[in-house]
Amino acid sequence: MPLILARICPPRFRRKDYDVTAYGAKGDGLTKNTEAFYRAITACHRAGGGRVVVPAGTFLTGGIRLLSNVELHLSDGATIKFSTDPDDYLPLVLTRWEGTLCYNYQPFIYAFEQKNIAITGKGTIDGDAPSGKWASWGAGSTPLLRQWGEDGVPVEERIMGVGKNMRPNMIQFFRCRNLLVEDVLLKNPAMWSLHFVFSQNITVRRIEVYSTNSQGDGVDLDSSSYAHVHDSKFNTNDDCVVIKSGRDADGRRVGIPSTHIVVERNKFSGRWGGITIGSEMSGGVSKIFCRDCEINAPDFPGRYPIKHALYIKCNQDRGGVIDGVHLRNVFGQNVEREILFVSMYYQNGGTKGFFPQINNVTVDRMKITNGKLAACFRGFPQQHIKNVRITNSTFTGITEPNLIENTDNLVFRNTTINGVVPA
């Protein structure tokens, strides 16, 4: 971990402010400020960078494109509120939608092949997604996109957008580097809140995420590396911090892993996992470290209790290798299902014969009170889970026995479940 953290350095910016109101923006909650944001960001970028400042007020807008050397800073009391009209997120942009590349509506905030970018400040970024069409769209034309990925349809021909009902992300950095997101409140995304794709040198700190729609992940690190997510709060309608690397044939074709990631001192509440790997992990995942995080904290109650403290999910459609997932000092209470859930049988295990690998999972000094199972590890007969160590940990209030299938070299050391040392 020290070697990883030494490689991660947040960007710094020129000391010059560009107030969006000087470019025509009005914080009345009614005026659509898309052009004003464009003018302010473009001016800042062309001048060599600085801060684009959003003062107190509610600034309605369509899609925002961030450029290199720009810090988008939300002052205390500032809200960027996004339009619920899908036409405000045209033209279509290159994106990765649940692990498959395509062209879809622009994420509410989007950066493509840029560097040295930040979103900072004590303000709020509000997707306002429950108010528009996004919730009713659900997963849209997912089966069509999945088939295009399996068939190897050229990416430039995978046109989603109008009529396909595919939700855009709230914030997406695509092929970017030197990134910082700090202090802001992210609320009501249409789907994933903060999504990094093919990106490096990432810092996320002191943010809060509140999501209501399904697909409401917190932070998704997707074929990205050298990332530090810390001191943040997640109240999500899906997974909290998620590591991904592409789905099925399209993910294997691209073949870019997620690696060298540190997640620490966060509070997790949400519908599914606290620290999650997959299910889109076909490009591989390695060197993931999570420590000093709290599950279902009493002082940060969520809409849903976490179902899994650790949630590793994959199947034989994915392929890919997960190697090196390490948890230490993760504690909490009232985990709704399996506390440690590591399974190759996600979505019934798939059918295509690309068996994933899961190797080298360690859990140290975990303390969880109340849960269904302490540990569920399910590998395939054709491909076992290998090398799992659970040490110095305590699980109490557990209602069902562990479920262990096709798992080699599983070691419990100095660990008890309801006061009993597991066999």
N, C-alpha and C positions, 0 to 999 in steps of 0.2 A: 504493500500500500504506500509506504513513503516514496518509493521509486515512481509509482504512478502519479501521486499528487505533485511530485516535483516537476512533472512534465506538463501539468495543467496550469495555464497562466491566463487570467481574465484579460480582456482587451482594455486598453486605455485610449482616451479620446482627447482631441484638441479642445481647449477651453474657449469655446465659442457657442453661444446659444442661438437657436432659431425658434422663436415662439410661433406656434401654428396660427395664432390670432393675427400675427403680422402678415400672414399669407392668406387671410380671408376667412379663417375658421371662426365659427361661433359656437359657444358652449351652451346653447339653449335647449339641447335635446331634440330639436326639430329640424334644424338646418342640416342638410347632408354635406359633409365636409371632405368628401373623397378627393376633390381637386386640390383643396388647401393642404391636405396631408402630402399629396404628391409634390406640390410646389415646394413645401418646406423641406422635405426629405431630399429632393433633387438639388435644391440650393445648397444644403449642408454638404452633401456628397461632393458636388462639383467644386466647392470651396476647400476641400481637403478634409472635411469631417467636423464633428462636434456633436452638440446635443440638440435634438428637436424636442422642444419642451411643450407639453400639454398642460396648461394651467387648470385651476379648479373650474369645474363645470362639466356638463355632459355633452360630449362631442359625438354626434351621430355620423357614421361613415360607412361606405362600402369597403372593398378590399384595399389593404395597405401593402405596398411593396417596400421592403427595406433594402438599403444599399450599403456598400462597404463604408466603414469608418463613421457610421451613424449610430448614435445612442438615442433611442426613443425613450424619453423620460416623462413619466406621469407624475405630476405634482400631487401633493396631498390634497384630496378632494376632487381630483380629476377622474373622469370616467370616459373611456372610449367605448361607445356602444355601437354594435354592428347592426347594419340593416338586415332585415329578414327577407329581403327580395333577392332570390338567387341570381337575377340578372346583374346585380351589383358585384358579382364575383366572376364575371367574364372579362376578357377571353379566357379560355381554358389554359391550364398550365400543366407542365409535367409534374407528376406527383407519384407517390407510392401509396396505394390504397389497400390497407390491411395486407401488405406484403407483396402486392402485384403492381408493377409500373403501368401507368396509363396517363391519359390527359383528362382532367376533371376540373370542376370549379376551383378557382384559386382559393387556398386557405385564407381565412380572414386577415391574417398577417403572414406574409410569404417573403422569403429571401431565396434566391437561386444563384448559386455559384458566386457568393460574396464572402467577404472576410471582415473581421473586426466589427462586430455588430453587438448591440446590447438593447435590452428592454429593461428599464429600471424605474424605481420610484414607488411611492406609497399609494398610488392610485389603483384603479380597477379597470380591467379589460373584460367587458361584458358581451358575450356572444348573443345574448337575448334569444337563444335558440328555442326555448319553449313557446315563444310568442309567434313563431312563423311556421313554415312548412317543414322544417328540418325534422322535427320529431315524427311526423306522419310518414316520412320517407323510409324510415327504418333502414334496412340494408340495401334497398334499391335493387339495382341490376347486378348484384354480387355474382350469381351463377354464371352470367355471361362473361364477366371479367375473369372469373376463375378459369373458365374454359379457354379464353384467349391466352391466358398465361400457360396453361397446359399444352395448348396447340402450337405455342411459339409464334403467335401472330405478332408481326413487328410492332414495337411499342408505338410508333407514330400512327399506327392504324387503330390503336385502342382508344377510341374516342368515346368518352362518357359524357358528362355534362347534361345538356338540355334533354329532358325526357327520360333520362336514365335514373334519376332520383338517388344519386350517390352523394352523401353528405361530405362537405369539406372539413378538414381539420380547422381548429381555431388558429394555431400558430405552427408554421412549418419552416424549418431551415433545411434546404435541399442542396447538398454538395457545398456546404459552407464550413468555415473554420474560424476559430477564435471568437467564441460566442459567450455571452453573459445574459442571464435572465435573473433578476433579483428583486425582492421586496413586493412585487405586484400581487394583487389578487386576480386570479383567473376564474371566471364564473360563467356558467351556462354555455359551454361550447356545443356546437352541433354534433361533433364526435370528439376524437382525441384532442386533448387540451394543448399539449406542447410536444411537438414531434420533430425529432432530429433524424434526418436521412442522409447517409453517406457523409457525415460531418465529423469534425475532430476539434479537440481542445474546447470542451464545453463545461461551463460552470452554471449551475442552477442553485440559488441559495435564497433562503428566507421567503420563499413564495408560499402562497396558499392557493389550493385548487378546490373549487366546488363545482361539481358537474351533476346534471339532472337527466339528460338524455341517456339512452343506452349507447354503447360504444364510448362511454365517458371516461376513458383512461386519463391519468394525470400526466406523467412524463413518459414518453416512448423514445427509447434510444435504439435506433433502427439502422443496422449496418454502420454503426458509429463507434468511435473509440476515444479514449482519454476524456472521460466525463466524470464530473464530481457533482452529485446531487445531495445537498445537505441543509439541515436546519429548516425544513419546510413541512407544511401540513397538507394532508390530502384527505378530502371528503368526497369520494368519487362514486359514480354509478357504474364502476367497472374496476379494473386494476389500478394500483397506485403508481408505482415505478416499474416500468416494463422494459425488458431487453428483448429485441427482436432482430431478425436479419433476413427477411424475405420468406415468401411462401412457395412451397412445392417446386414445380419445374422452373418457374420464373426466379425464385430465390436461389435455387441451385445454379441456374445459368449465370446470374450476376455474381454469386459466390463471395460476397463481401461480409465478413463477420462483424459482430459487435464484441469489443474486447477492451480490457483495461478500464474498468468502471468502478467507482467508489460511491456508495450510498450510505450516508450516516446522519445520525441525530435527527431523524424525521419522525413525524407522527402519522400513522396510517389508520384511516377508517374508510371503508368502501365495500362495494358489493362483492368483490372477488378477492384478489390477492394483494398482499402488502408488497413484497418484492417478487416479481413475476418474470419468468423466462418463457417466451413463446406466446401463443402457439406457433407464430410465424418465425421460425428459427433455422430455416433451411441453409442459410449461409454460414451458420456456426456461431457459437457464443463461448467466450472463454475469459478467465481472469475477472470474475465478478466478486466484489467484496461489499458486504453490508454489515454495518455494526451500529450499536447504540441507538436502535430504533424502537419505538413503542407502538404496540398494536391496541387499537380501541382505547385510547387514553381517556380517563375519566374527565379531564379538563378540556377535552376536545371531542365531544360526542359527535358521531357521524349519523347520516341518514340510515346507513346500513352497517352492521358489524362485519368485520373482515371474515371471510370464509377460510382463507389459508394464509398463514404468516409467510411461508415459502410456497410458491405455486409454479412448478415446472411442468409444462404441458406440451406434448408433441405426439406425433403418430407416424405411421409408415407411408403417409403421403408426403411428409416433410423431408425425410432424410436429415442430414446435418449432424454436427457434433457439438454437444455441450460438454465443456471440460473445464472444471474449476469454478465452482460456486461456493462461496464461503460466507457464513453468517456468524457473528459473534455479538454477545450482549444484546440480543433482541428479546424484549419482554412485553408482557401485556396480559390481556384477559378476554374471555368470552369470544373465543374464535369459534365460528359457527359450525365448521366442518373439520376436515383434516388439517392439523396445524402445519405439518410438513407433508406437502402433496407433490409427489414426483412421479409422473405417469407418462408412459408411451401410448396410453389408450384414450387420448383426447379425441372427442367426437367418434367414439367406438373404435378407435385405433387405425382408421383408414384402410385402404385396400391395395395400394400400388406397389408395395414391396420395397420401398426405400426406407429401410429401418434406421432410425436415428440412433445415436450413441449418447449416453449420459455417463460421465466419468468424474470422479473426484468431487464429491459434495461433502462439505464439512459444516457442522453446526456446533458451536461452542458457547457455553454459558447462556443458554436460552432458558427463560423462565416464563411459563404460560400457565395461567389459572383458568380452567374451564374450557373444554373443547370436546369434540366428538372423538377423533382419533389423534394420538400424538404423531404417528408416522404412517404414511401410505407410500410405498415404493413399488411400482408395477412396471417391470420390464417385459419385453417379449421373450418367448422361448428361443427365438432366433437371435436375439440381441439383448443381453442382460444389462441392467444397470450395474456399474462397477465402482467400488471403493467409496463407501459412505461411512463417515465417522461422526457420531453424535456424542459429545463429551461434556461433562460438567454441567448438565442440564437437568431441569426439574419441570415435570408436567403434572398438574394436579387437577382434579375435577374432570377426569377423562372418562367418557361413558362407554367406549367400545375398544376392543383390542386392536393392536396394530395390524395392518394388512401389508404383507411383504410377499412379492412374487418376482421370481427371476432377478434377484439382486445378489451380487457377489461381493464378499468382503464387507458386509455391513457390521459395524462395530458400535456398540453402546458402551461407553466407559464413564464411570462415576456419574451415572444418569439414572433417574428414577421416574416411574410413571405411577401416579397414585401411591407413592411411597415404596414401590416395588421395583427392583432392578430387572429390566427386561431380559428375556432369555436371548 
